[in-house]
Amino acid sequence: MKHVKTLMTVSLAAVMLMAGCSTNSGQGTASPNPTAGTSTAAPSNKPDISKEVKLKMYLIGDQPKDIGLVYDEVNKMLKRDINATVEPIFLSWGDYLQKYPLLFATGEDFDLVFSANWIKYGEQAIKGAFLELTPDMLTKNAPKTMKEMPKEAWEQAKVQNKIYMVPASTKDFSMAVVGVRGDLRAKYNIPELKTINDFEKYLEAISKNEPNMVPFDEGINAYTMYDFMVGTELTPKLIIGNSLVSVDLKDKSGKLIDIAQTPQYSEFAKKMADWNKKGYWSQNALLNKTPIKDSFLAGKSAAMAGNIQDMSLGVTAANQKHPEWKVELFDLYNGKATYVNPYIGNGMSINANSKNPERALMLLDLFRNNEDYFNLTTYGIKGKHYELTADKKIQALGGTDSGYKIDSGSPWGWRTEGLIKPLADEPKEVGAIKAAWTKTAITNPLLNFVFDTTNVKNELAAIKNVKDQYRNPITLGVINDPVEAVKTLNTKNKEAGLDKVIAEAQKQLDDYVKNNK
């Protein structure tokens, strides 16, 4: 989904004002050299696209079946517009945590990669994984993006006062929602879900009465129960990756809290151990790499949870194929404090070793600002994967059997506010939930703080090992004694050097708060 940031030089603001191209929806970008592939030199102030290039792009998610069909169309347009083609490669949800860092450690040859604060954008930038994107580069190769991007987004993307990401320009919520089988909820007389306790009653009913179904098929990437049980109480924003050291966004002082040492976390650990013993998820949860939505849609589980965008698509798909399920979406925050994600919650970076950074930026400029590219990569092929309704909404085609479901091509890195279209059959609950979250959203400058990890790299590597070995089992309740498990986690974090990391982060936070009053 980062470290202390200073103001960028005035040159960025200046070049942003000079980037005077207007967004062109539905039209291919005018090529500086209309005869692709010729050797005619481009004017000095225009990108040179005389040589055809093949780009390689890494995305996070599970590859959809029709990715080849969609990108065949994309590449026809790219060849016409910037004399390039692109190959998308997917790191699956089950493997991305392990494979993503290896992209840079092995020096693999590629051009574009999804980046975000939740996969350590700042840390990777400091390690030299990404190419610095200068104002001159951006203005020359991505002029529409320079005009469209909110200034705050560029500020958030700075790492040690340099930009290494083209952020998405949408504002999204990070809070989770749950989807359940409405038919089963009614069958067992469970009231509408408003709290985690209501959700637990639903899971208990499934566990006791549906022996062929897993109540809640959580896996190793689980975060939603922590979000509901701890996030609703403390409104935390993670500061130190692989730990639980955060700031409470209700407090603007910047005081760090190690949530692993709070009563709320102890209660969470006890609850997860209890749920595991009751069989609310499979016994191989620590090894389970199947996305929770996929298990639900296959009829193997009775509940799913995740971000509202993904769960909305899941509910829609389920109700198209199984209307008798009457799938429902519930907000368990129930009026508690929320917050809007920073822009760097989604974005795209260029590999530091890319041989074609200029063309990669030109591709991003098209994906972000040209409606044809945006629709293809987000919704698929018109007439095959989606149609536009008379009121300009997206009607997905093919249901759960579609070879390219909405968003299945992992287009989050080039999300642009003005090009996202409403869905024709979006669950009615989505609008109400987002409206409620908007009312309770906190404004806090600490949302934009990015931790500079330069001085604590070794400690952070050790803390990651602690997370993998000691915290993941707590998250899924795969422990004998939750009280002792939490004590051991905190002891191991201390041995790994967490105190040193906290001291460094607190120093940076204090400076940040002082400079952003």
C-alpha positions as CSV (number, residue, x, y, z in Angstrom):
1,M,0.0,0.0,0.0
2,K,7.6,5.0,3.1
3,H,9.5,7.5,5.5
4,V,10.0,11.2,6.3
5,K,9.3,13.4,3.3
6,T,10.3,16.9,2.6
7,L,8.8,19.4,0.2
8,M,9.7,18.8,-3.4
9,T,11.6,21.5,-5.3
10,V,9.5,24.1,-6.9
11,S,10.5,22.7,-10.3
12,L,7.9,19.9,-10.0
13,A,5.1,22.5,-9.5
14,A,6.4,24.4,-12.4
15,V,6.6,21.5,-14.8
16,M,3.2,20.4,-13.7
17,L,1.8,23.7,-14.7
18,M,3.6,23.5,-18.0
19,A,2.2,20.0,-18.8
20,G,-0.7,21.4,-20.7
21,C,-2.1,18.3,-22.6
22,S,-5.8,17.6,-22.0
23,T,-7.2,14.1,-21.2
24,N,-8.4,12.4,-24.4
25,S,-11.0,9.8,-23.6
26,G,-11.8,7.3,-26.2
27,Q,-9.0,8.3,-28.7
28,G,-5.6,6.9,-29.2
29,T,-2.8,9.2,-28.1
30,A,-1.3,11.0,-31.1
31,S,2.0,9.4,-31.9
32,P,5.0,11.8,-32.3
33,N,5.9,9.6,-35.2
34,P,2.8,8.4,-37.1
35,T,4.8,5.9,-39.2
36,A,5.7,3.4,-36.5
37,G,8.9,1.5,-37.1
38,T,10.6,4.0,-39.4
39,S,13.9,5.5,-38.6
40,T,12.7,9.1,-38.8
41,A,14.0,11.0,-35.8
42,A,11.5,12.5,-33.4
43,P,11.7,16.2,-32.5
44,S,14.0,16.8,-29.6
45,N,11.1,17.8,-27.3
46,K,9.1,14.6,-28.1
47,P,9.8,11.0,-27.1
48,D,11.5,8.9,-29.7
49,I,9.4,5.9,-30.6
50,S,11.1,5.0,-33.8
51,K,12.3,1.6,-32.4
52,E,9.7,-0.9,-31.5
53,V,10.1,-2.2,-27.9
54,K,8.5,-5.1,-25.9
55,L,7.7,-4.3,-22.3
56,K,7.2,-6.7,-19.5
57,M,4.9,-5.8,-16.6
58,Y,4.4,-7.5,-13.3
59,L,0.9,-7.3,-11.6
60,I,-0.4,-8.8,-8.4
61,G,-3.4,-11.2,-8.6
62,D,-4.5,-14.4,-10.2
63,Q,-4.3,-14.4,-14.0
64,P,-7.7,-14.4,-15.8
65,K,-8.3,-16.9,-18.5
66,D,-8.8,-14.4,-21.3
67,I,-5.8,-12.2,-20.4
68,G,-4.3,-13.1,-23.8
69,L,-7.4,-12.0,-25.7
70,V,-7.6,-8.7,-23.9
71,Y,-3.9,-7.9,-24.2
72,D,-3.9,-8.8,-27.9
73,E,-6.3,-5.9,-28.3
74,V,-4.2,-3.7,-26.0
75,N,-1.1,-4.4,-27.9
76,K,-2.7,-3.6,-31.3
77,M,-3.4,-0.1,-29.9
78,L,0.0,0.2,-28.2
79,K,1.8,-0.7,-31.4
80,R,-0.2,2.0,-33.2
81,D,0.2,4.7,-30.5
82,I,3.7,4.2,-29.1
83,N,5.3,1.5,-31.2
84,A,5.4,-1.0,-28.2
85,T,3.8,-4.1,-26.9
86,V,3.5,-5.3,-23.3
87,E,3.4,-8.7,-21.6
88,P,1.5,-8.8,-18.3
89,I,2.8,-11.4,-15.8
90,F,0.8,-12.1,-12.6
91,L,2.1,-12.9,-9.1
92,S,-0.8,-14.8,-7.6
93,W,-2.4,-13.9,-4.3
94,G,-1.0,-17.0,-2.8
95,D,2.6,-16.4,-3.8
96,Y,3.1,-12.6,-4.1
97,L,4.5,-12.1,-0.6
98,Q,7.4,-14.4,-1.4
99,K,7.9,-13.7,-5.1
100,Y,7.6,-9.9,-5.1
101,P,10.9,-9.1,-3.3
102,L,12.7,-11.7,-5.5
103,L,11.9,-9.6,-8.7
104,F,14.4,-7.1,-7.5
105,A,16.8,-9.3,-5.6
106,T,17.5,-11.5,-8.7
107,G,17.9,-8.5,-11.1
108,E,15.2,-9.9,-13.4
109,D,14.8,-7.9,-16.7
110,F,11.4,-6.2,-16.7
111,D,9.9,-2.7,-17.1
112,L,6.8,-2.1,-15.0
113,V,5.6,-3.4,-11.7
114,F,2.6,-2.8,-9.4
115,S,3.7,-1.0,-6.2
116,A,1.9,0.1,-3.0
117,N,2.4,1.1,0.6
118,W,1.0,-2.3,1.7
119,I,3.8,-4.1,-0.1
120,K,6.6,-1.9,1.2
121,Y,6.8,0.7,-1.6
122,G,9.1,2.9,0.5
123,E,11.4,0.1,1.6
124,Q,11.8,-1.2,-1.9
125,A,12.5,2.3,-3.3
126,I,15.2,2.8,-0.7
127,K,16.8,-0.5,-1.7
128,G,17.0,0.8,-5.3
129,A,14.3,-1.4,-6.8
130,F,12.5,1.4,-8.6
131,L,13.6,4.1,-11.1
132,E,13.4,7.7,-9.9
133,L,10.8,9.5,-11.9
134,T,11.9,13.1,-12.4
135,P,9.6,16.0,-13.3
136,D,11.3,16.2,-16.7
137,M,10.7,12.5,-17.4
138,L,7.1,12.7,-16.3
139,T,6.3,15.8,-18.3
140,K,7.8,14.5,-21.5
141,N,6.5,10.9,-21.4
142,A,3.3,11.2,-19.3
143,P,1.9,14.7,-19.8
144,K,-1.7,13.8,-19.3
145,T,-0.8,12.1,-16.0
146,M,1.0,15.2,-14.9
147,K,-2.1,17.3,-15.5
148,E,-4.6,14.8,-14.0
149,M,-2.6,13.7,-10.8
150,P,-3.6,15.5,-7.6
151,K,-0.6,17.3,-6.1
152,E,-1.1,15.4,-2.8
153,A,-0.6,12.1,-4.6
154,W,2.9,13.2,-5.8
155,E,3.7,14.3,-2.3
156,Q,2.7,11.0,-0.9
157,A,4.8,9.1,-3.5
158,K,8.0,10.8,-2.4
159,V,10.7,8.7,-0.8
160,Q,13.6,10.8,0.5
161,N,12.2,13.6,-1.6
162,K,12.2,11.6,-4.8
163,I,9.3,10.0,-6.7
164,Y,9.4,6.3,-7.6
165,M,5.7,5.6,-8.3
166,V,2.9,6.8,-10.5
167,P,0.1,6.5,-7.9
168,A,-3.5,5.8,-8.6
169,S,-5.6,9.0,-8.4
170,T,-8.6,7.5,-6.7
171,K,-9.5,7.7,-3.0
172,D,-10.4,4.3,-1.6
173,F,-11.3,2.9,1.7
174,S,-9.2,0.1,3.3
175,M,-11.9,-1.2,5.7
176,A,-13.2,-4.6,5.2
177,V,-16.8,-5.9,4.8
178,V,-18.2,-9.4,5.0
179,G,-20.4,-11.3,2.5
180,V,-22.7,-14.1,3.7
181,R,-25.3,-16.4,2.3
182,G,-28.6,-14.6,3.0
183,D,-30.5,-17.8,2.5
184,L,-28.5,-19.5,5.3
185,R,-28.7,-16.5,7.6
186,A,-32.5,-16.5,7.3
187,K,-32.7,-20.3,7.6
188,Y,-30.9,-20.2,11.0
189,N,-32.7,-17.1,12.2
190,I,-29.5,-15.0,12.5
191,P,-30.3,-11.2,12.5
192,E,-28.6,-8.8,10.1
193,L,-24.9,-8.5,11.0
194,K,-23.8,-5.3,12.7
195,T,-20.9,-6.5,14.9
196,I,-18.3,-9.1,15.1
197,N,-20.4,-11.0,17.6
198,D,-23.3,-11.1,15.0
199,F,-20.9,-12.6,12.5
200,E,-19.7,-15.2,15.1
201,K,-23.3,-16.3,15.6
202,Y,-23.6,-16.8,11.8
203,L,-20.4,-18.9,11.7
204,E,-21.5,-20.9,14.7
205,A,-24.8,-21.8,13.0
206,I,-23.0,-22.9,9.8
207,S,-20.5,-25.0,11.8
208,K,-23.3,-26.8,13.7
209,N,-25.7,-27.3,10.8
210,E,-23.7,-27.4,7.5
211,P,-21.2,-30.3,7.9
212,N,-20.1,-30.1,4.2
213,M,-19.3,-26.4,4.3
214,V,-16.4,-24.5,5.8
215,P,-18.0,-21.5,7.7
216,F,-15.2,-19.0,6.8
217,D,-12.3,-20.2,4.7
218,E,-9.6,-17.8,5.8
219,G,-6.0,-18.4,4.7
220,I,-2.5,-17.1,5.3
221,N,-3.3,-13.7,3.9
222,A,-6.1,-13.2,6.4
223,Y,-6.4,-9.7,7.8
224,T,-10.1,-9.0,8.1
225,M,-10.8,-10.3,11.5
226,Y,-7.9,-8.3,12.9
227,D,-9.4,-5.3,11.1
228,F,-12.8,-5.8,12.6
229,M,-11.7,-6.6,16.2
230,V,-8.7,-4.2,16.5
231,G,-9.2,-1.7,13.7
232,T,-12.7,-0.7,15.0
233,E,-11.2,0.1,18.4
234,L,-7.9,1.8,17.7
235,T,-8.1,3.0,14.1
236,P,-4.5,2.0,13.5
237,K,-2.3,3.0,10.6
238,L,0.7,0.7,10.3
239,I,4.1,2.4,10.5
240,I,6.6,-0.4,10.9
241,G,6.1,-3.2,8.3
242,N,5.8,-6.8,9.5
243,S,5.2,-5.6,13.1
244,L,2.0,-4.2,14.5
245,V,3.5,-0.8,15.4
246,S,1.1,1.8,14.4
247,V,-0.4,5.2,15.1
248,D,-4.0,5.6,16.2
249,L,-5.4,8.0,13.7
250,K,-7.7,9.5,16.3
251,D,-4.6,10.9,17.9
252,K,-2.7,13.5,15.8
253,S,0.4,13.5,18.1
254,G,2.2,10.8,16.3
255,K,2.7,8.6,19.3
256,L,3.5,5.0,18.3
257,I,1.6,2.1,19.7
258,D,2.7,-1.5,19.5
259,I,-0.7,-3.1,19.1
260,A,0.8,-6.6,19.8
261,Q,1.1,-5.3,23.5
262,T,-2.5,-4.0,23.8
263,P,-5.4,-5.7,25.5
264,Q,-7.3,-5.5,22.2
265,Y,-4.7,-7.7,20.5
266,S,-4.8,-10.2,23.4
267,E,-8.5,-10.5,23.0
268,F,-8.2,-10.9,19.3
269,A,-5.7,-13.8,19.8
270,K,-8.0,-15.5,22.2
271,K,-11.0,-15.2,19.8
272,M,-9.0,-16.5,16.9
273,A,-7.8,-19.5,18.9
274,D,-11.4,-20.2,19.9
275,W,-12.7,-19.9,16.3
276,N,-10.0,-22.2,15.1
277,K,-10.9,-24.9,17.7
278,K,-14.5,-24.6,16.6
279,G,-13.6,-25.2,13.0
280,Y,-14.6,-21.9,11.5
281,W,-11.9,-22.4,8.9
282,S,-10.0,-25.3,7.5
283,Q,-7.2,-27.0,9.5
284,N,-4.6,-26.2,6.8
285,A,-5.3,-22.5,7.0
286,L,-1.6,-21.6,7.4
287,L,-1.0,-23.3,4.0
288,N,-4.2,-22.2,2.3
289,K,-3.5,-20.1,-0.7
290,T,-7.0,-20.1,-2.2
291,P,-8.5,-16.6,-2.3
292,I,-11.4,-16.5,0.2
293,K,-13.8,-15.2,-2.5
294,D,-13.0,-18.1,-4.7
295,S,-13.9,-20.6,-2.0
296,F,-17.1,-18.8,-1.3
297,L,-18.1,-18.6,-5.0
298,A,-17.4,-22.4,-5.4
299,G,-19.9,-23.1,-2.6
300,K,-17.3,-24.5,-0.3
301,S,-17.6,-21.8,2.4
302,A,-20.5,-19.7,3.8
303,A,-18.7,-16.3,4.3
304,M,-16.1,-14.1,2.7
305,A,-14.5,-10.9,3.8
306,G,-12.2,-8.3,2.2
307,N,-12.1,-4.8,0.7
308,I,-15.5,-3.4,-0.4
309,Q,-14.5,-3.4,-4.1
310,D,-13.6,-7.0,-4.2
311,M,-16.5,-8.1,-2.0
312,S,-18.9,-6.1,-4.1
313,L,-17.8,-8.0,-7.3
314,G,-18.0,-11.3,-5.3
315,V,-21.6,-10.6,-4.2
316,T,-22.6,-9.7,-7.8
317,A,-21.0,-12.8,-9.3
318,A,-22.6,-15.1,-6.7
319,N,-26.0,-13.7,-7.1
320,Q,-25.8,-14.0,-10.9
321,K,-24.9,-17.6,-10.7
322,H,-26.8,-18.6,-7.6
323,P,-29.6,-16.1,-7.0
324,E,-31.1,-18.6,-4.5
325,W,-28.1,-17.8,-2.2
326,K,-29.3,-14.2,-1.7
327,V,-25.8,-13.1,-0.9
328,E,-25.6,-10.0,1.4
329,L,-22.9,-7.5,2.3
330,F,-22.4,-6.2,5.8
331,D,-20.4,-3.4,7.4
332,L,-19.1,-4.5,10.8
333,Y,-17.6,-1.1,11.6
334,N,-21.1,0.1,12.5
335,G,-20.3,3.8,12.9
336,K,-16.7,3.4,14.2
337,A,-13.9,5.7,12.9
338,T,-12.7,5.1,9.4
339,Y,-10.2,6.6,7.0
340,V,-9.5,7.1,3.3
341,N,-6.5,5.3,1.9
342,P,-3.5,7.3,0.8
343,Y,-3.1,7.5,-3.0
344,I,-0.1,5.3,-2.8
345,G,-2.3,2.4,-1.7
346,N,-2.1,1.5,-5.4
347,G,0.3,2.5,-8.1
348,M,2.9,1.5,-10.7
349,S,6.7,1.8,-10.6
350,I,9.4,1.3,-13.2
351,N,12.1,-1.2,-12.5
352,A,15.4,0.5,-11.9
353,N,17.0,-1.8,-14.5
354,S,14.4,-1.2,-17.2
355,K,15.8,-0.6,-20.6
356,N,12.7,1.2,-21.8
357,P,11.6,3.6,-19.0
358,E,10.3,6.3,-21.3
359,R,8.1,3.9,-23.2
360,A,6.9,2.4,-19.9
361,L,5.8,5.9,-18.8
362,M,4.0,6.4,-22.1
363,L,2.2,3.2,-21.6
364,L,1.0,4.3,-18.1
365,D,-0.1,7.6,-19.5
366,L,-2.3,5.8,-22.0
367,F,-3.6,3.2,-19.4
368,R,-4.5,6.0,-17.0
369,N,-6.0,8.6,-19.2
370,N,-7.3,7.0,-22.4
371,E,-10.8,5.5,-22.0
372,D,-10.2,2.7,-24.6
373,Y,-7.1,1.4,-22.8
374,F,-8.8,1.9,-19.3
375,N,-11.9,0.0,-20.3
376,L,-10.0,-2.9,-21.9
377,T,-7.7,-3.5,-19.0
378,T,-10.4,-2.9,-16.3
379,Y,-13.5,-4.4,-17.9
380,G,-12.3,-6.5,-20.8
381,I,-13.5,-6.7,-24.4
382,K,-16.8,-4.9,-25.0
383,G,-19.5,-7.3,-26.2
384,K,-17.7,-10.3,-24.8
385,H,-16.9,-9.4,-21.2
386,Y,-19.1,-6.3,-20.7
387,E,-21.6,-4.0,-22.2
388,L,-22.4,-0.3,-21.5
389,T,-26.0,0.3,-20.4
390,A,-28.0,3.3,-21.7
391,D,-27.1,5.2,-18.5
392,K,-23.3,4.4,-19.0
393,K,-23.0,1.7,-16.4
394,I,-20.9,-1.4,-16.8
395,Q,-22.9,-4.6,-17.2
396,A,-20.6,-7.6,-16.8
397,L,-21.2,-10.6,-19.2
398,G,-20.6,-14.2,-18.6
399,G,-21.2,-14.3,-14.8
400,T,-18.8,-16.4,-12.8
401,D,-17.7,-18.2,-16.0
402,S,-16.4,-15.0,-17.6
403,G,-12.9,-15.3,-18.8
404,Y,-12.2,-11.7,-17.8
405,K,-14.3,-10.6,-14.8
406,I,-14.3,-6.9,-13.9
407,D,-11.0,-6.0,-12.3
408,S,-9.6,-9.5,-12.7
409,G,-6.8,-8.1,-14.8
410,S,-5.4,-6.4,-11.7
411,P,-5.7,-2.8,-13.1
412,W,-5.5,-1.1,-9.7
413,G,-2.1,0.5,-10.4
414,W,-3.6,2.8,-13.0
415,R,-6.9,3.7,-11.3
416,T,-8.1,7.1,-12.5
417,E,-11.1,8.7,-10.8
418,G,-12.7,10.2,-13.9
419,L,-12.6,6.9,-15.9
420,I,-14.1,4.5,-13.4
421,K,-17.7,3.6,-14.2
422,P,-20.5,2.5,-11.9
423,L,-21.6,-1.1,-12.2
424,A,-25.1,-1.9,-13.4
425,D,-25.7,-4.6,-10.8
426,E,-23.6,-3.3,-7.9
427,P,-25.1,-4.6,-4.6
428,K,-27.4,-2.0,-3.1
429,E,-25.4,-2.1,0.2
430,V,-22.2,-0.7,-1.3
431,G,-23.4,2.9,-1.7
432,A,-24.8,3.0,1.8
433,I,-21.7,1.6,3.3
434,K,-19.4,4.0,1.5
435,A,-21.6,6.9,2.5
436,A,-21.4,5.8,6.2
437,W,-17.7,5.5,6.0
438,T,-17.4,8.9,4.4
439,K,-19.2,10.4,7.4
440,T,-16.9,8.7,9.9
441,A,-13.6,9.2,8.0
442,I,-10.8,10.8,9.9
443,T,-8.6,13.5,8.5
444,N,-5.1,13.2,9.8
445,P,-1.8,14.3,8.3
446,L,-0.2,11.1,9.7
447,L,-1.9,9.2,6.9
448,N,0.8,10.6,4.6
449,F,3.8,9.7,6.8
450,V,6.3,7.4,5.2
451,F,8.9,5.6,7.4
452,D,12.5,5.8,6.1
453,T,13.9,2.4,6.9
454,T,17.5,3.1,5.8
455,N,19.0,2.8,9.4
456,V,17.1,-0.3,10.5
457,K,17.2,-2.7,7.5
458,N,18.7,-5.6,9.4
459,E,16.2,-5.3,12.3
460,L,13.3,-5.2,9.9
461,A,14.5,-8.4,8.1
462,A,14.6,-10.1,11.5
463,I,11.1,-8.8,12.4
464,K,9.7,-10.3,9.2
465,N,11.0,-13.7,10.3
466,V,9.2,-13.2,13.6
467,K,6.0,-12.4,11.9
468,D,6.1,-15.5,9.7
469,Q,7.0,-17.8,12.5
470,Y,5.0,-16.4,15.5
471,R,2.4,-13.9,14.4
472,N,0.8,-15.7,11.5
473,P,-0.3,-18.7,13.7
474,I,-1.9,-16.2,16.1
475,T,-3.8,-14.6,13.3
476,L,-5.4,-17.9,12.4
477,G,-5.6,-19.3,16.0
478,V,-3.2,-22.2,15.3
479,I,-1.9,-22.0,18.8
480,N,-2.4,-23.9,22.1
481,D,-2.3,-21.0,24.5
482,P,-3.1,-17.5,23.1
483,V,-1.7,-15.7,26.1
484,E,1.6,-17.4,25.9
485,A,1.7,-17.0,22.1
486,V,1.3,-13.3,22.4
487,K,4.0,-13.1,25.1
488,T,6.4,-15.1,22.9
489,L,5.6,-12.9,19.9
490,N,6.5,-9.7,21.9
491,T,9.7,-11.4,23.3
492,K,10.9,-12.4,19.8
493,N,10.1,-9.0,18.4
494,K,12.2,-7.4,21.1
495,E,15.1,-9.8,20.4
496,A,14.8,-9.0,16.7
497,G,15.4,-5.3,17.5
498,L,11.9,-3.8,17.4
499,D,12.8,-1.3,20.2
500,K,15.5,0.2,18.0
501,V,13.1,0.4,15.0
502,I,10.4,2.0,17.2
503,A,12.9,4.6,18.4
504,E,13.9,5.5,14.8
505,A,10.3,5.6,13.6
506,Q,9.3,7.8,16.6
507,K,12.1,10.2,15.9
508,Q,10.9,10.6,12.3
509,L,7.3,10.9,13.3
510,D,8.1,13.7,15.8
511,D,9.9,15.6,13.1
512,Y,7.0,15.0,10.7
513,V,4.4,16.2,13.2
514,K,6.6,19.3,13.9
515,N,6.9,20.2,10.2
516,N,3.2,19.6,9.4
517,K,1.4,21.6,12.0
